[in-house]
Amino acid sequence: MAWADHLPIVPVVLPLATGALVLLIDERRRALKGLISLVSLSVLLLAALALIRSVDAPEAYVYRLGDWPAPFGIVLVADRLSAMMVLLAAILGMAALLFSLARWHRAGPRFHVLLQFLLMGLNGAFLTGDLFNLFVFFELFLAASYGLALHASGPARVRASLHYIIVNLTASLLFLIGASLLYAVAGTLNMADLALRAAHTAPADRVLFEIGAAILAIVFLVKAGMWPLCFWLPSTYAAAPPPVAAMFAILSKVGVYAVLRVWLLLFGAGSGASAGFGAAVLVYGGLATLTFGVIGVLASQHLTHVAGFSLLVSAGTLLAAIGAGQAAVTGAALYYLVVSTLAVSALYMLIELVERSRGPGADVLAVTAEAFGDVDAEPEPAEEIGLAIPGAMALLGLSFGACALLLAGLPPLSGFVAKFALLSALLQADSVAVSAWIMLVLLTLSGLAATIAMGRSGVRIFWASHQANVPRVRLIEMAPVALLLALCIALTLQAGPAMRYLQDAANTLHTPQQYIQEVLGAR
């Protein structure tokens, strides 16, 4: 085999090896750890780009571990969707690492180890071809995320992280129950084999099969942040250190990815009597999440909560779009997934930088913030921090404006392209469903809510504050924010090729027969 044939395993093995290596290095040598992580993530980015290029074809790339064929052996399956998610994780990992090198990687132990193991779990979850290993990789990235959520400690962070840990441990238990029920009925956990057998499940076993799938769906929806399973998300992410929260922006998308992958395989158009099972839950649950997110964005008095509820808005939009069951809508939703994740991740890092310009006691003077209970928010350490870069305030203001445009979905950036493509696909159907009109209204309101919330915070930070200080920002902190926003601009300029790639990915998802044949017939 040529070295390129091993590309699908690289995103899993490389972070694992890097994490093990930096674990052996004394914790006081953080500069060396950071350098190793930086080199590793650069290689991971190159590998993800090579993977994207190699899988841009109708055929999925099936990698058999130990050369055992599916469904008995473990297989990694790289197709357009999984390659895109691996690249997205690598980009966010690089951005979070660069931002943390300014100071956050010194705020607690094992930051680089946990970041590498988080990436390994994420990449494995995107690439695995069976439910058992999906569970294993879920546990790996969750275990790493528990450590990262508690990084730098503090009472508010510990309190929010405990909620996060308890919710996810409960979800992990449900994952085992759901997977066990599916195995009891079908005798396999390989997703391609499971899809093949789902269409021929005996009527007497179908109820048990659907119960197992429903329990599994609860787990995925907890990760995705669907209402009412999302109460933990905004406060946990708000309490996390900024580079960690920026990396966590992709965690909710893991749940969306799992729903997309498993639901379209098991309950797609060719799934017999179970075809479309749970579609109404996805659509109306997504719309409820979208509504909750819009209300949360409007009610939030702190930017970290605005970012958290914006994640719920994107999760609700994606779930409702997936539930529509149309390939054109799914393709537009994938574009929206990429843009919204990059924008929220950039915002989490930007918040810390822009708030350095606020004078001491600014939060106390914000009466409305007190009314919403933000006065007990944990103050961050006053340690600081590099040289002021020229025009820092203008640069931060431009970045803040770009984030606001992206989250609101206003022209001319890719947030607008994403929402326009999504609504256009929904309304082009022969028969437009009521849910599509509701979604149109809610998406419009979400843009209005984001504009109000970001505008209100922007005026307070950049315009109306009489106690503003010139923020001291390092280039290494500003660079990852600029990188993520530049990618959003690039997605605007290259919307055609990006949309073509993602539409091809969606078409493959909605016709899974080829995926099934390639996984089960791989030699």
Sequence and secondary structure as in RCSB ss.txt:
>XXXX:A:sequence
MAWADHLPIVPVVLPLATGALVLLIDERRRALKGLISLVSLSVLLLAALALIRSVDAPEAYVYRLGDWPAPFGIV
LVADRLSAMMVLLAAILGMAALLFSLARWHRAGPRFHVLLQFLLMGLNGAFLTGDLFNLFVFFELFLAASYGLAL
HASGPARVRASLHYIIVNLTASLLFLIGASLLYAVAGTLNMADLALRAAHTAPADRVLFEIGAAILAIVFLVKAG
MWPLCFWLPSTYAAAPPPVAAMFAILSKVGVYAVLRVWLLLFGAGSGASAGFGAAVLVYGGLATLTFGVIGVLAS
QHLTHVAGFSLLVSAGTLLAAIGAGQAAVTGAALYYLVVSTLAVSALYMLIELVERSRGPGADVLAVTAEAFGDV
DAEPEPAEEIGLAIPGAMALLGLSFGACALLLAGLPPLSGFVAKFALLSALLQADSVAVSAWIMLVLLTLSGLAA
TIAMGRSGVRIFWASHQANVPRVRLIEMAPVALLLALCIALTLQAGPAMRYLQDAANTLHTPQQYIQEVLGAR
>XXXX:A:secstr
  GGGGGGGHHHHHHHHHHHHHHHS TT HHHHHHHHHHHHHHHHHHHHHHHHHT SSS EEEEGGG  TTTS E
EEE HHHHHHHHHHHHHHHHHHHHHTTTGGGSSTTHHHHHHHHHHHHHHHHHB BHHHHHHHHHHHHHHHHHHHT
TT  HHHHHHHHHHHHHHHHHHHHHHHHHHHHHHHHS  BHHHHHHHHTT  HHHHHHHHHHHHHHHHHHHHHHT
 TTS TTHHHHHHHS HHHHHHHTTHHHHHHHHHHHHHHHHSSTTSGGGTTTTHHHHHHHHHHHHHHHHHHHHH 
 SHHHHHHHHHHHHHHHHHHHHHT  HHHHHHHHHHHHHHHHHHHHHHHHHHHHHTTS TTHHHH HHHHHTTGG
G             TTHHHHHHHHHHHHHHHHHT TTSHHHHHHHHHHHHHHTSSS  HHHHHHHHHHHHHHHHH
HHHHHHHHIIIIIS TT       HHHHHHHHHHHHHHHHHHHTHHHHHHHHHHHHHHHH THHHHHHHHT  
